[in-house]
Amino acid sequence: MPLRLNDLNRNVVDAQYAVRGALALRAEQLREQLHKDPGSLPFKYVINANIGNPQQLDQAPITFYRQVLSLVQYPKLIESPPSYIKPDAVRRAKFLLDHIGSVGAYSASNGVDVIRESVARFIEERDGYPADPDCIYLTAGASTGVANLIRLVARPGNGVLIPIPQYPLYSASLSLEGAVAIHYHLSEKDNWTLHHDYLERRINEAAAEGIKPTMLCVINPGNPTGSVMPDEDIENILKIAHEHDLVVLADEVYQANIFEGKFHSFKKIRQRLVSQDPKYNSIQLASVHSTSKGYIGECGQRGGYLELVGFHQDVLDQIYKMASISLCPVVSGQVLTELMVNPPKEGDESFDEFTKETSHIRETLRERAQHLYEAFKGVEGVSCYPPQGAMYLYPFITLPARAVEEAAKRGMQPDEMYCMDLLNETGICVIPGSGFGQEKDTFHFRTTFLAPGGDIISDQFVAFHKRFIEKWH
Amino acid sequence: MPLRLNDLNRNVVDAQYAVRGALALRAEQLREQLHKDPGSLPFKYVINANIGNPQQLDQAPITFYRQVLSLVQYPKLIESPPSYIKPDAVRRAKFLLDHIGSVGAYSASNGVDVIRESVARFIEERDGYPADPDCIYLTAGASTGVANLIRLVARPGNGVLIPIPQYPLYSASLSLEGAVAIHYHLSEKDNWTLHHDYLERRINEAAAEGIKPTMLCVINPGNPTGSVMPDEDIENILKIAHEHDLVVLADEVYQANIFEGKFHSFKKIRQRLVSQDPKYNSIQLASVHSTSKGYIGECGQRGGYLELVGFHQDVLDQIYKMASISLCPVVSGQVLTELMVNPPKEGDESFDEFTKETSHIRETLRERAQHLYEAFKGVEGVSCYPPQGAMYLYPFITLPARAVEEAAKRGMQPDEMYCMDLLNETGICVIPGSGFGQEKDTFHFRTTFLAPGGDIISDQFVAFHKRFIEKWH
C-alpha cells in the first residue's frame, strides 16, 4: 500500500504555509484557465499580490547587478566585453572570480571569504559598529538561515517566541521541528507595536507552564504588518532578551524598504547598549538579510546572509556544520549578495544608471503603496495604516456575521473565504490574516503593493468589497 | 549565559558530516598557512580530493551552458550578442526567458513548468518509459530532495535503510530528524554488491525489533564505493521494496559517470517490472539527479531534480508544501538543469564544441581514475577495485596494530589518523572510511580522482603510505 498521510511525519503534515497555500494554487489554476480560454473568467489576468515577487510583475532587474552576474557566468565576456557592459561591472566580476575561481565550484559552506568581508564592511557602515566576517554566513535567501536557527534550538522543553501576526516561515519551521511556539501579539491599535511589559508577561507565562523561552523572533520592518520599529522599542526588546537569556532572531530583510520613519538594526542598538554597559555583550543576536527584497527584488537568485553576534564558538561550529550538510549556498546568489552590500560608488561608470534605476523603483513602490492605501482608506469596513515599510499593506476588514457563518459551513476561515471570493471574482490574489495569525474574531488580508495598474486593482477591490458586504449583510 | 551545546537540539549536535568535517577544515587551515607563508610546509599546495568539486580543480565549465546562463542573467546580451556567443545559445535563452520571465522572480515551488517537461522527456529517452512532468520537482542540488524525503517519513517507529558505506548526507539527515537508521552492509569482497537475501534479513531483523522499515536508500553508481549496480540487482531490490512496502530513494547523481558497465535507472527497471506485472505499480520510487556531477560538475550552481513515481497525491502535496516553505529552488540552477537534460543536438551551432568539451572531460576523468588506480594497485597493504563509476576510488587499507592503538590514544578512528597524517605531510585531503561507515576493524579512505598532476599525487601517496606503515610497524 502506498504511503498515506497517517504514515508520514506528523510535524510535516501539520506545518502550514499560507503564502504559497490554497490561494496561490487556485491562482495558478485560474491563470492556466485564462491561458487556455481567455474569455472564460470575469477578469483578463491574475494579479499575484500574495507574495513579494517584484520581478514576476513589472519590476526590471538592476543593470549593474545583472551585468556582473552574466560576466561571472561566462568569463569570456570579461576578456571581450560588448560595449554596453560597463567597465566597473567588468572590474567587479574579475575581482570576484579571482577569489572564487568558478561560480560552478562549491564554495566554503559559510560562503566566499571576500564576500563575507564585504558584508562586514556594509554592516559597519550601516551601523557605525564593527562586524566580524567570521560571524557572517552567506545563505540561500533568508529562509535557510531562519530554518537552521530554529532547528538549532528546537529541543524538548524549549520555546520560541514569535509575533502574531507573523510571516508563516516561523510557524512552519517550528512545526517541522515539532517545537513549541510562544505567541506574542502585536498591538494593532498602536500600529502593531510590541509592548515590552506584555512581552515580559508572555515570557513569564510560558516559563510558568514549564516551557523555557529560548529564542525571540522579531520582524522589522514588519511582515505582514509593514510597520517600522522605533529605536527605543528595539532597545527594550534587547534588554528583555538580556534579562531572560533569549537569543534574538531579527528578520531584517525589508531594511531597505522604508517609506516613513527610519530603520534601526538590532545589531546597532545592541552595540550601543554594549558601549553603555559591557554586560550586554552576552546578548546573542542573529540577523538575516536577503537579496530578494529592498529595491533589488531578485527573489529567484536566492542570495542572503546571516550575522551572528555573541554566540559561543561551539554553537557557531554547529551552525557551520548544518550549512555544510547542504554543501554551500548557490554561488551566483553569493555574488549578488556582494553586489547588494557593495553597490557602485560615485565616480564608478555604473553609478548614474544605478542611481536612476534604484530611485525609479523606490518611487514606483512609494506611489503604488500610497495609491492602494488611499483606495482602502475610502472603503467602509476596511481600515489600514499608512505604508511605513516592507512591501505590504495589512488592512483590517469587518465581515458580516452571515459571512462568518457561511465560512464555517464551507470549512474555511472567514477572511480565507473573503480572499478566495476576491480571487475568483477579480483575479486578485491576497493572503488572509488567518494565514499569519490574528486576534480572535478579527479579520485581515495582506496585499503587496507591487502590481502595476493601481486604478484597476483598487477599483476592482472596492467593487468586490461592496458586493461581498451587500451579499452577506 | 550564552547557549552551549547542552542547550541545543540534540539531533543537530549528534549529526556528523565527514565530507566537510575536521579534515576539510584542517585543509583550509593549511591552505591559509601556505598563502601567508609558502615555504612553511613540506608541500606547495593542498589537494582537495575529499569532495567531488571538479571546478575547484582544473575542470573548465561547458561553454554552451555558461553562454545560456549569462544570457538569461542579462537579456540585453540576447538582443545584441557578441559574435562568440552561439545562435543556439541565444535561441535557448530566449525560449527559457519567454516562459520564466526573469530568473530574478520566484518560480513555482516545484520548478518552472517547461523545465520539468524537459526533464520528463530526458527520462523518457533515457529509459524508454514515459515520465510525468507533474511528478518532477526541481531542487537545489540533490541534497534538498533527499533531506525533504527523509524528513517526510521520519515518524517515531519508522526506520530508513541506508547502505554501509554511505554518503553521509543520509546519516546526517536521519540524525537531524532523530530518525532510526537501519544499516545494511554492502559486500566488499563482491565489489560492494548488495545481496538481496541479506537485505531481506535486515528488514526482518528491524521489524522484529519493533521498527517499521519505511524507506530504502540506494546509491547507484555508489558513493563512496564507485561501483555500478547490475540490472538484476536493481530488479531484486525493487521486488523486495514491493514485498515490504518500502519507498525506494535512489540516489542516481553519478548516472553519467560510468567507466565500466552500464547505468540502469531504478525507474527503468521499475517500469519493466510493471510491464510484466501491474502489481509492481504500487512501488513508490523517488530518484534524485544533480547538475553537480557527471561531466558538468557545476556544484556551486545548485541544480537538480527529484522524480516521484507511485506516490499518492496526498503525499505529493506534502512534498510540494515542504518545497514551498523555502519558496523555490534557485532559478539559474533550474536553467542549468534544463541544459543538462537537453544538450545541443547534431546540427545545432554549439554541438561540435559541446561534444569536444564533454569528450575531453570524460577522457580526462577516465585517465585520472585509471592512473590513480594503477598507483594504488602496486602498494602493499592497499587494495582497491578498478574504477567503475562516480568520481571516487575507495581503497581498503591494512593498518598496523600499533597505529590502531595510537589512534585510540589520540581519540581518533585509525583511518581518520591516517588521513590526517596524509594531509599534514602531503597536502592531500581524503576522507576516512569511518566517515562513511565500514565493517568493524576494516579501514578505508575515499579519494576523488579529479585532481590534475596524477604522478605527483600518486608518488606522494605511495611515499606517505610506506612511511606510515614503517613508523607504526
Boltz contact constraints between the chains, C-beta under 6 A:
constraints:
  - contact:
      token1: [A, 2]
      token2: [B, 284]
      max_distance: 6.0
  - contact:
      token1: [A, 2]
      token2: [B, 312]
      max_distance: 6.0
  - contact:
      token1: [A, 3]
      token2: [B, 315]
      max_distance: 6.0
  - contact:
      token1: [A, 4]
      token2: [B, 312]
      max_distance: 6.0
  - contact:
      token1: [A, 5]
      token2: [B, 314]
      max_distance: 6.0
  - contact:
      token1: [A, 8]
      token2: [B, 152]
      max_distance: 6.0
  - contact:
      token1: [A, 9]
      token2: [B, 152]
      max_distance: 6.0
  - contact:
      token1: [A, 9]
      token2: [B, 154]
      max_distance: 6.0
  - contact:
      token1: [A, 9]
      token2: [B, 155]
      max_distance: 6.0
  - contact:
      token1: [A, 12]
      token2: [B, 152]
      max_distance: 6.0
  - contact:
      token1: [A, 12]
      token2: [B, 318]
      max_distance: 6.0
  - contact:
      token1: [A, 17]
      token2: [B, 324]
      max_distance: 6.0
  - contact:
      token1: [A, 17]
      token2: [B, 325]
      max_distance: 6.0
  - contact:
      token1: [A, 20]
      token2: [B, 109]
      max_distance: 6.0
  - contact:
      token1: [A, 20]
      token2: [B, 324]
      max_distance: 6.0
  - contact:
      token1: [A, 53]
      token2: [B, 105]
      max_distance: 6.0
  - contact:
      token1: [A, 53]
      token2: [B, 106]
      max_distance: 6.0
  - contact:
      token1: [A, 55]
      token2: [B, 102]
      max_distance: 6.0
  - contact:
      token1: [A, 55]
      token2: [B, 104]
      max_distance: 6.0
  - contact:
      token1: [A, 55]
      token2: [B, 105]
      max_distance: 6.0
  - contact:
      token1: [A, 56]
      token2: [B, 105]
      max_distance: 6.0
  - contact:
      token1: [A, 61]
      token2: [B, 104]
      max_distance: 6.0
  - contact:
      token1: [A, 66]
      token2: [B, 73]
      max_distance: 6.0
  - contact:
      token1: [A, 66]
      token2: [B, 74]
      max_distance: 6.0
  - contact:
      token1: [A, 67]
      token2: [B, 74]
      max_distance: 6.0
  - contact:
      token1: [A, 69]
      token2: [B, 73]
      max_distance: 6.0
  - contact:
      token1: [A, 70]
      token2: [B, 70]
      max_distance: 6.0
  - contact:
      token1: [A, 70]
      token2: [B, 73]
      max_distance: 6.0
  - contact:
      token1: [A, 70]
      token2: [B, 74]
      max_distance: 6.0
  - contact:
      token1: [A, 73]
      token2: [B, 66]
      max_distance: 6.0
  - contact:
      token1: [A, 73]
      token2: [B, 69]
      max_distance: 6.0
  - contact:
      token1: [A, 73]
      token2: [B, 70]
      max_distance: 6.0
  - contact:
      token1: [A, 73]
      token2: [B, 73]
      max_distance: 6.0
  - contact:
      token1: [A, 74]
      token2: [B, 66]
      max_distance: 6.0
  - contact:
      token1: [A, 74]
      token2: [B, 67]
      max_distance: 6.0
  - contact:
      token1: [A, 74]
      token2: [B, 70]
      max_distance: 6.0
  - contact:
      token1: [A, 82]
      token2: [B, 82]
      max_distance: 6.0
  - contact:
      token1: [A, 102]
      token2: [B, 55]
      max_distance: 6.0
  - contact:
      token1: [A, 103]
      token2: [B, 300]
      max_distance: 6.0
  - contact:
      token1: [A, 104]
      token2: [B, 55]
      max_distance: 6.0
  - contact:
      token1: [A, 104]
      token2: [B, 61]
      max_distance: 6.0
  - contact:
      token1: [A, 104]
      token2: [B, 298]
      max_distance: 6.0
  - contact:
      token1: [A, 104]
      token2: [B, 300]
      max_distance: 6.0
  - contact:
      token1: [A, 104]
      token2: [B, 301]
      max_distance: 6.0
  - contact:
      token1: [A, 105]
      token2: [B, 53]
      max_distance: 6.0
  - contact:
      token1: [A, 105]
      token2: [B, 55]
      max_distance: 6.0
  - contact:
      token1: [A, 105]
      token2: [B, 56]
      max_distance: 6.0
  - contact:
      token1: [A, 105]
      token2: [B, 299]
      max_distance: 6.0
  - contact:
      token1: [A, 105]
      token2: [B, 300]
      max_distance: 6.0
  - contact:
      token1: [A, 106]
      token2: [B, 53]
      max_distance: 6.0
  - contact:
      token1: [A, 106]
      token2: [B, 299]
      max_distance: 6.0
  - contact:
      token1: [A, 106]
      token2: [B, 300]
      max_distance: 6.0
  - contact:
      token1: [A, 109]
      token2: [B, 20]
      max_distance: 6.0
  - contact:
      token1: [A, 143]
      token2: [B, 326]
      max_distance: 6.0
  - contact:
      token1: [A, 152]
      token2: [B, 8]
      max_distance: 6.0
  - contact:
      token1: [A, 152]
      token2: [B, 9]
      max_distance: 6.0
  - contact:
      token1: [A, 152]
      token2: [B, 12]
      max_distance: 6.0
  - contact:
      token1: [A, 154]
      token2: [B, 9]
      max_distance: 6.0
  - contact:
      token1: [A, 155]
      token2: [B, 9]
      max_distance: 6.0
  - contact:
      token1: [A, 172]
      token2: [B, 325]
      max_distance: 6.0
  - contact:
      token1: [A, 284]
      token2: [B, 2]
      max_distance: 6.0
  - contact:
      token1: [A, 298]
      token2: [B, 104]
      max_distance: 6.0
  - contact:
      token1: [A, 299]
      token2: [B, 105]
      max_distance: 6.0
  - contact:
      token1: [A, 299]
      token2: [B, 106]
      max_distance: 6.0
  - contact:
      token1: [A, 300]
      token2: [B, 103]
      max_distance: 6.0
  - contact:
      token1: [A, 300]
      token2: [B, 104]
      max_distance: 6.0
  - contact:
      token1: [A, 300]
      token2: [B, 105]
      max_distance: 6.0
  - contact:
      token1: [A, 300]
      token2: [B, 106]
      max_distance: 6.0
  - contact:
      token1: [A, 300]
      token2: [B, 331]
      max_distance: 6.0
  - contact:
      token1: [A, 301]
      token2: [B, 104]
      max_distance: 6.0
  - contact:
      token1: [A, 302]
      token2: [B, 330]
      max_distance: 6.0
  - contact:
      token1: [A, 312]
      token2: [B, 2]
      max_distance: 6.0
  - contact:
      token1: [A, 312]
      token2: [B, 4]
      max_distance: 6.0
  - contact:
      token1: [A, 314]
      token2: [B, 5]
      max_distance: 6.0
  - contact:
      token1: [A, 315]
      token2: [B, 3]
      max_distance: 6.0
  - contact:
      token1: [A, 318]
      token2: [B, 12]
      max_distance: 6.0
  - contact:
      token1: [A, 324]
      token2: [B, 17]
      max_distance: 6.0
  - contact:
      token1: [A, 324]
      token2: [B, 20]
      max_distance: 6.0
  - contact:
      token1: [A, 325]
      token2: [B, 17]
      max_distance: 6.0
  - contact:
      token1: [A, 325]
      token2: [B, 172]
      max_distance: 6.0
  - contact:
      token1: [A, 326]
      token2: [B, 143]
      max_distance: 6.0
  - contact:
      token1: [A, 330]
      token2: [B, 302]
      max_distance: 6.0
  - contact:
      token1: [A, 330]
      token2: [B, 330]
      max_distance: 6.0
  - contact:
      token1: [A, 331]
      token2: [B, 300]
      max_distance: 6.0
  - contact:
      token1: [A, 332]
      token2: [B, 332]
      max_distance: 6.0
